[in-house]
Amino acid sequence: NGTWVLGYNRFLGTCSISDTELWGILDGLAITFDKGFVRMIIVSDSLEVVQAIQGDFTKPNINTMSSRRSRSRQSGSSRITDDQIIDL
């Protein structure tokens, strides 16, 4: 219904924009799973980020997303589409 749920922050130091977005998604998934949500929609305007989440890993430090992806699939249905919207 558009109600603000919560906020968070994390210090990343120097990293790429894609890494920053991936950390945001990773932390967001962890927080929402911990709050009991099992279905989420993740929207990204970065093709590189979407491809990383879909499994086309091009950077070694992006592999962290793999475990989060597996966790989302174990908790219920997940669907990742090519239109840069991830529906978990």
N, C-alpha and C positions, 0 to 999 in steps of 0.2 A: 504494500500500500504506500510505499515511498517514505516510510518512517526511518529516520536515522537509527541504526542499531548500535554501532560502536566504531571506534577508531583505534589506530595503533601507530607506532613508528619503529624504525630500525635504522641504525647507522650502518651504511654499507661501505663507507670510504670511497675510493676511486674505482668505478666500474662502468661498464657500458650501459646504455639506455636499455638494451634488451635484458641484460642481467638484472637491472633494477626492476623492470616489469615482471620478470620471472620470479624474483624474490617476493614482490608484492602478491603475485598470484599464489605462490607457495605458502606464504604466511597467511593469506586470506583463506586458503583451503584448510589449513591447520586450525585456524580460529573457528571457522564455521563448522568443521567436523566436531571440534571440542564443544561447541554450543549445541550439538545435536542435529544440525542440518545435514541432510544426505543428498539433496538435489540443489544444484546451483547452476547459474548461467554465468560464464566468464566471457567477457567481451574484450577483445584486444584489437588494436589497429596495426599491430606489428605482425607481418607475415612470418618473420623469423621466430617470433615467440610462439605463434600458433603451430608452426612446423616442429618446434622443439617439443611442445606439449604432445603433438601427435606422434612423436617418436623419431623424427628426422633430426637427430642431435648433431649439431655442427660444432659445438664447443664442449670441452670436457666438463666444465662446471655447471652445465645445464642438466647433466645426468641426474641431478637431485630431483628433477621433476618426474622422473620415471617412477620413483617409489610413491610419490603422491598420486600419480596417475593410477598405479596399481591399487592403492588404497581406495581411491574413488570407485574403481570397478568392483572391488570386493564388497563395498558398502551398499551397492544397488546398481541400477542401470546407469550407464554413462554413454554419451554420444558426443563425438567430436566431428564437426562438419568442416568443410573446406571454406566456408564463408567467414572465417575468423571469429566465429562465435562458438564457444565451447559450452555444451549443455551437459552438466554432470548430474 
